[in-house]
C-alpha cells in the first residue's frame, strides 16, 4: 500500500506500539489516586510524558499542558470557558481556512453569548488576506482563532503576525496546531500564543489523546469544562472547590496509556529531527507538485509559496470520489471530499478535492505510483 492520508492520521511506529504494549502488560493502573506501586509507576510515566510535551512545545510551565481527547476536545474546552467571559456585541475572529472543528464550537459560543463571528478572507492561492485581518481587529475583538496549517490546502499561515496584532488590541489567540505539529516544532513561548491545541494521532501517536496548551493566566480565568473526580480540591453538598492546574480541566480517568504513548511519539520524532523531516517533506512536495502538474486537466488547489506537504487536486470533469475509489483499488490511500473544510470548497465552487498528504516515511517512488494511478483514473473516467 501507498499511504498518502497522513493529514488525517499518521502511521504508528513500532517504538510507540511497544510503549502501549508495555503499559497494558506491566503497569496498567489508575493514576494520581493509588498508594500502591502500579499506580505510582503509571502516575510517574504519565507525568513524565506531560513534561516531555512541555519541553517539546517549550511551554513555560508543565501545568500549562492539559491532556484532552484531541484537538476538537481542546477547542471546545476553550470555547466553553469563553462563554463566561464574552458579552453580547463582543467580536471573535476566525479564518476562511478552518477545519469545521475550529468553526462550529465558536458558532455555538456566539449563539450562547450574542458575540459576533467575523471571518478573515482568503485568496485564490489559498492564503489569508492579512490586510483584511488587520482591518477586522478592533477594541471589540476578544479572541482570534486560526489554524497553523490548513488541513485542506497545506497553507502555512502567518500566525506570528496574527498573534502579535491581536495582542496589540488586547485579544487572546488560539492556534489549531493539529496539521502543523507533524511538520513543525512550534516554540510556544517565542510565538507568545495564548492557547495552542494538537492531537497525538497526527504525530505518530495513538488516537484519542491530545493537548491544550494555555498560558497560566488564561487557564486560571476559564471555568472547568467538566465536573467529576480528579478536578476537585474538596467536595461537600454545600460547595465544591476546584483543583489547581492542570487537574482543574482533567476530570475523570484520562487516557493514561495514550498520554504516555504521546510522549513516546514525540521522542521518536525528535530523534529523527524536525528540521530533517521538514527538508525531506518539502522535497517530496516539490517533486509531487511537479509530477502531478504534468497531467493535463489536473488542477492543484492551494498554491501558496509557504505550504507543507499536502497536494489537493481535481481532474477536470471528474468527481474526486471517483478518482479516490480507483486509486484505492490500485493500493493508494488518499482522502477525498471537503476534508471538513466546506467553506474552502465553496470558495472554489467545487464539491471537494483529492488530497495526497505526505509524511517523512513516504518516498518519491510512491509519488510516481500515485501519478501513474491518477493517469489511469483519468483514462478510465474520461
C-alpha positions as CSV (number, residue, x, y, z in Angstrom):
1,X,0.0,0.0,0.0
2,X,1.0,3.6,-0.7
3,X,-0.3,5.6,2.3
4,X,-0.9,9.3,1.4
5,X,-3.6,10.1,4.0
6,X,-1.2,11.4,6.7
7,X,-3.1,14.6,7.2
8,X,-6.0,12.5,8.5
9,X,-3.8,10.3,10.7
10,X,-0.2,9.2,10.7
11,X,1.1,5.7,10.9
12,X,2.3,4.5,14.3
13,X,6.0,3.4,14.7
14,X,6.9,0.2,16.5
15,X,8.6,2.2,19.3
16,X,5.2,3.7,20.2
17,X,3.4,0.4,19.9
18,X,5.9,-1.1,22.2
19,X,5.2,1.6,24.8
20,X,1.5,0.9,24.6
21,X,2.0,-2.9,25.0
22,X,4.4,-2.3,27.9
23,X,1.8,-0.2,29.7
24,X,-1.0,-2.7,29.5
25,X,1.4,-5.6,30.2
26,X,3.4,-4.3,33.1
27,X,1.8,-1.3,34.9
28,X,-1.8,-0.9,33.9
29,X,-3.4,1.1,36.8
30,X,-5.3,4.3,37.6
31,X,-3.2,7.3,38.3
32,X,-2.9,10.1,40.9
33,X,-5.1,8.2,43.4
34,X,-3.4,5.0,44.5
35,X,-0.7,4.4,47.0
36,X,0.2,1.0,45.5
37,X,3.3,0.5,43.3
38,X,1.5,0.1,40.0
39,X,-0.5,3.3,40.4
40,X,2.6,5.2,41.4
41,X,4.5,3.8,38.4
42,X,1.7,4.7,36.0
43,X,1.4,8.2,37.5
44,X,5.1,8.8,37.1
45,X,5.1,7.7,33.4
46,X,2.0,9.8,32.7
47,X,3.5,12.9,34.3
48,X,6.9,12.3,32.6
49,X,5.0,12.4,29.3
50,X,3.5,15.7,30.3
51,X,7.0,17.0,30.9
52,X,8.1,15.7,27.5
53,X,5.3,17.6,25.8
54,X,6.1,20.7,27.8
55,X,9.7,20.6,26.6
56,X,8.8,19.8,23.0
57,X,6.5,22.8,22.7
58,X,8.5,25.0,25.0
59,X,5.6,25.8,27.4
60,X,6.7,27.9,30.3
61,X,5.2,25.6,33.0
62,X,4.3,21.9,32.9
63,X,0.9,22.7,34.4
64,X,0.1,24.7,31.3
65,X,-0.2,21.4,29.4
66,X,-3.7,19.9,29.7
67,X,-4.3,16.4,28.4
68,X,-7.5,16.1,26.3
69,X,-9.0,13.6,23.9
70,X,-7.7,15.6,20.9
71,X,-7.8,18.9,19.1
72,X,-11.6,19.0,18.9
73,X,-11.9,18.5,22.7
74,X,-9.3,21.2,23.3
75,X,-11.1,23.8,21.2
76,X,-14.4,23.0,22.8
77,X,-12.9,23.3,26.2
78,X,-11.7,26.9,25.5
79,X,-14.9,27.8,23.7
80,X,-17.0,26.7,26.6
81,X,-14.8,28.7,29.0
82,X,-15.2,31.8,27.0
83,X,-18.9,31.6,27.5
84,X,-18.3,33.1,30.9
85,X,-16.0,35.8,29.5
86,X,-17.9,37.2,26.5
87,X,-20.8,39.6,26.3
88,X,-23.3,40.5,23.6
89,X,-21.6,42.6,20.9
90,X,-18.1,41.2,21.6
91,X,-16.3,40.0,18.5
92,X,-14.3,36.9,17.7
93,X,-12.4,36.2,14.5
94,X,-11.9,33.0,12.6
95,X,-10.3,32.4,9.2
96,X,-11.7,31.1,6.0
97,X,-9.2,28.2,6.0
98,X,-10.5,26.5,9.1
99,X,-11.4,22.9,9.8
100,X,-15.0,22.5,11.0
101,X,-13.7,21.8,14.5
102,X,-12.4,25.4,14.6
103,X,-15.6,26.8,13.3
104,X,-18.6,25.1,14.8
105,X,-17.7,25.4,18.6
106,X,-17.3,29.2,18.1
107,X,-20.6,29.5,16.3
108,X,-22.2,27.7,19.2
109,X,-20.4,30.2,21.5
110,X,-21.9,33.1,19.6
111,X,-25.3,31.6,19.9
112,X,-24.9,31.3,23.7
113,X,-23.4,34.8,24.3
114,X,-24.5,37.1,21.5
115,X,-20.9,37.5,20.3
116,X,-20.3,38.3,16.7
117,X,-18.2,36.0,14.5
118,X,-16.0,37.6,11.8
119,X,-14.0,35.9,9.1
120,X,-10.6,36.6,7.6
121,X,-11.0,36.1,3.8
122,X,-8.6,34.1,1.6
123,X,-7.4,34.5,-1.9
124,X,-7.1,32.2,-4.9
125,X,-3.7,30.8,-3.7
126,X,-5.3,29.6,-0.5
127,X,-3.7,32.4,1.5
128,X,-5.2,34.6,4.2
129,X,-5.5,38.3,3.4
130,X,-3.6,40.0,6.2
131,X,-4.7,43.5,5.3
132,X,-8.3,42.4,5.7
133,X,-7.4,40.7,9.0
134,X,-5.9,43.9,10.4
135,X,-9.0,45.8,9.4
136,X,-11.2,43.4,11.3
137,X,-9.4,43.9,14.6
138,X,-11.0,46.4,16.9
139,X,-11.5,47.2,20.6
140,X,-14.4,44.8,20.5
141,X,-12.2,41.8,19.4
142,X,-11.8,39.4,22.3
143,X,-10.5,36.2,20.7
144,X,-8.8,35.2,17.4
145,X,-8.6,31.6,16.4
146,X,-6.9,30.2,13.2
147,X,-5.1,27.1,12.2
148,X,-1.3,27.0,12.0
149,X,-1.5,25.0,8.7
150,X,-4.6,24.3,6.6
151,X,-5.6,20.6,6.5
152,X,-7.3,21.0,3.1
153,X,-4.6,23.1,1.2
154,X,-1.4,22.8,3.2
155,X,-1.1,26.6,3.6
156,X,1.2,27.7,6.4
157,X,-0.5,30.7,8.0
158,X,1.4,33.8,9.2
159,X,0.5,33.1,12.8
160,X,3.2,35.3,14.3
161,X,1.6,38.3,12.6
162,X,-1.9,37.2,13.6
163,X,-0.8,36.7,17.3
164,X,1.2,40.0,17.6
165,X,-1.5,42.2,16.0
166,X,-4.3,40.6,18.1
167,X,-2.3,41.2,21.3
168,X,-1.9,44.9,20.4
169,X,-5.6,45.4,20.9
170,X,-5.9,43.1,23.9
171,X,-7.4,40.0,22.2
172,X,-6.4,36.4,23.0
173,X,-5.3,33.9,20.3
174,X,-5.9,30.2,19.9
175,X,-3.9,28.4,17.3
176,X,-5.1,25.0,16.0
177,X,-1.8,23.1,15.5
178,X,-3.2,19.7,14.5
179,X,-1.8,19.9,11.0
180,X,1.4,21.8,11.9
181,X,2.8,19.6,14.6
182,X,3.8,16.7,12.3
183,X,5.9,19.1,10.2
184,X,6.9,21.9,12.5
185,X,8.2,22.1,16.1
186,X,6.4,25.2,17.4
187,X,8.0,27.3,20.2
188,X,5.0,28.5,22.2
189,X,6.9,31.0,24.2
190,X,8.5,32.5,21.2
191,X,5.1,32.7,19.5
192,X,3.6,34.2,22.7
193,X,0.4,32.4,21.8
194,X,-2.4,32.2,24.5
195,X,-3.7,28.7,23.5
196,X,-2.3,26.0,21.2
197,X,-4.0,22.7,20.5
198,X,-2.9,19.4,18.9
199,X,-3.7,15.7,18.5
200,X,-1.3,12.8,19.0
201,X,-2.6,10.7,16.2
202,X,-1.2,13.1,13.6
203,X,2.3,13.0,15.2
204,X,2.9,9.2,15.1
205,X,1.0,8.7,18.4
206,X,-2.3,7.0,19.2
207,X,-5.8,8.2,18.6
208,X,-8.0,9.6,21.4
209,X,-5.4,11.9,23.1
210,X,-4.2,15.4,22.5
211,X,-3.3,18.5,24.4
212,X,-4.4,22.0,25.1
213,X,-1.7,24.4,26.0
214,X,-2.8,27.6,27.7
215,X,-1.0,30.4,29.4
216,X,-1.4,30.0,33.1
217,X,-3.1,33.4,33.4
218,X,-5.8,32.3,30.8
219,X,-6.3,28.8,32.2
220,X,-6.9,30.4,35.6
221,X,-9.6,32.6,34.1
222,X,-11.5,29.8,32.4
223,X,-14.1,27.8,34.5
224,X,-13.8,24.0,34.5
225,X,-15.2,22.3,31.4
226,X,-16.4,19.1,33.1
227,X,-17.1,18.1,36.7
228,X,-16.1,14.9,38.3
229,X,-13.2,13.2,40.0
230,X,-9.6,14.5,39.8
231,X,-10.6,18.1,39.1
232,X,-11.7,18.9,42.7
233,X,-9.9,20.1,45.8
234,X,-12.8,19.5,48.2
235,X,-16.5,18.4,47.7
236,X,-19.4,19.0,50.1
237,X,-23.1,19.2,49.3
238,X,-22.9,22.9,50.1
239,X,-19.9,23.8,47.9
240,X,-17.1,22.3,45.8
241,X,-13.7,23.9,45.3
242,X,-11.6,23.0,42.3
243,X,-8.1,21.6,42.0
244,X,-5.3,23.7,40.6
245,X,-3.8,23.4,37.1
246,X,-3.6,21.1,35.2
247,X,-6.1,18.9,37.1
248,X,-8.9,21.5,37.0
249,X,-9.5,20.6,33.4
250,X,-8.8,16.8,33.6
251,X,-12.0,15.4,35.1
252,X,-12.3,11.6,35.3
253,X,-9.9,8.8,34.4
254,X,-7.8,10.0,31.5
255,X,-6.4,8.1,28.5
256,X,-3.4,7.1,30.6
257,X,-1.7,4.9,28.0
258,X,-2.5,7.4,25.3
259,X,-0.7,10.2,27.2
260,X,2.3,8.1,27.8
261,X,2.4,7.0,24.2
262,X,2.1,10.6,23.1
263,X,5.3,11.4,24.9
264,X,7.0,8.4,23.3
265,X,5.8,9.6,19.8
266,X,7.4,13.0,20.3
267,X,10.6,11.4,21.5
268,X,10.6,9.2,18.3
269,X,10.1,12.2,16.0
270,X,12.6,14.4,17.8
271,X,15.2,11.6,17.4
272,X,14.7,11.9,13.6
273,X,14.7,15.7,13.9
274,X,12.1,18.2,12.7
275,X,14.5,20.1,10.5
276,X,15.4,16.9,8.7
277,X,11.7,16.0,8.5
278,X,10.8,19.4,7.1
279,X,13.6,19.4,4.5
280,X,12.6,15.9,3.2
281,X,8.9,16.6,3.1
282,X,9.5,19.8,1.2
283,X,11.5,17.8,-1.3
284,X,8.5,15.4,-1.6
285,X,6.1,18.3,-2.0
286,X,8.2,19.9,-4.8
287,X,8.6,16.5,-6.6
288,X,4.9,15.6,-6.3
289,X,3.7,19.1,-7.4
290,X,6.0,18.9,-10.5
291,X,4.9,15.4,-11.5
292,X,1.2,15.8,-10.9
293,X,1.2,19.2,-12.7
294,X,2.3,17.3,-15.9
295,X,-1.1,15.6,-16.1
296,X,-3.3,17.5,-18.5
297,X,-6.5,18.7,-16.9
298,X,-5.3,18.4,-13.3
299,X,-5.7,21.4,-11.1
300,X,-4.0,21.9,-7.8
301,X,-5.8,23.9,-5.1
302,X,-3.6,25.6,-2.5
303,X,-0.6,27.2,-4.3
304,X,0.8,29.3,-1.5
305,X,4.6,29.6,-1.6
306,X,4.5,28.9,2.1
307,X,2.9,25.4,2.5
308,X,3.6,22.0,3.7
309,X,3.5,18.5,2.1
310,X,-0.2,18.5,1.1
311,X,-1.4,18.4,-2.5
312,X,-5.2,18.9,-3.1
313,X,-6.2,18.4,-6.7
314,X,-9.0,17.6,-9.1
315,X,-9.2,16.2,-12.6
316,X,-11.3,18.3,-14.9
317,X,-14.8,16.9,-15.3
318,X,-14.3,14.0,-12.8
319,X,-15.6,13.8,-9.3
320,X,-12.9,13.5,-6.7
321,X,-14.6,10.5,-5.1
322,X,-14.4,8.5,-8.3
323,X,-10.7,9.2,-8.6
324,X,-10.1,8.2,-4.9
325,X,-12.0,5.0,-5.4
326,X,-9.9,3.9,-8.4
327,X,-6.7,4.9,-6.5
328,X,-7.9,2.7,-3.6
329,X,-8.3,-0.3,-5.9
330,X,-4.7,0.3,-7.0
331,X,-3.5,0.3,-3.4
332,X,-3.1,4.0,-3.0
333,X,-4.7,5.7,0.1
334,X,-5.7,9.3,-0.4
335,X,-8.5,11.4,1.1
336,X,-11.4,12.7,-1.0
337,X,-14.2,15.1,-0.2
338,X,-14.4,18.5,1.5
339,X,-11.9,17.5,4.3
340,X,-14.2,19.1,7.0
341,X,-13.4,22.4,5.4
342,X,-16.6,23.2,3.4
343,X,-16.1,26.9,3.3
344,X,-12.9,26.4,1.3
345,X,-14.6,24.2,-1.2
346,X,-17.5,26.7,-1.5
347,X,-14.9,29.4,-2.2
348,X,-13.5,27.4,-5.1
349,X,-17.0,26.3,-6.2
350,X,-16.1,22.6,-6.1
351,X,-17.6,19.6,-4.3
352,X,-14.2,18.6,-2.8
353,X,-10.7,17.5,-3.8
354,X,-8.4,14.5,-3.9
355,X,-5.9,15.1,-1.2
356,X,-2.5,13.5,-1.1
357,X,-0.6,14.3,2.1
358,X,3.0,13.1,2.5
359,X,5.0,12.2,5.7
360,X,8.7,11.7,6.2
361,X,8.3,7.9,5.7
362,X,7.0,8.4,2.2
363,X,9.2,8.2,-1.0
364,X,9.4,9.6,-4.4
365,X,8.8,6.1,-5.8
366,X,5.5,6.1,-4.1
367,X,4.7,9.5,-5.6
368,X,5.5,8.0,-9.0
369,X,2.9,5.3,-8.2
370,X,0.4,7.9,-7.3
371,X,1.0,9.8,-10.6
372,X,0.5,6.7,-12.6
373,X,-2.6,5.9,-10.7
374,X,-4.1,9.3,-11.4
375,X,-3.3,8.9,-15.1
376,X,-5.0,5.5,-15.1
377,X,-8.1,7.0,-13.3
378,X,-8.2,9.8,-15.8
379,X,-8.1,7.3,-18.7
380,X,-10.9,5.2,-17.1
381,X,-13.2,8.0,-16.2
382,X,-12.8,10.4,-19.1
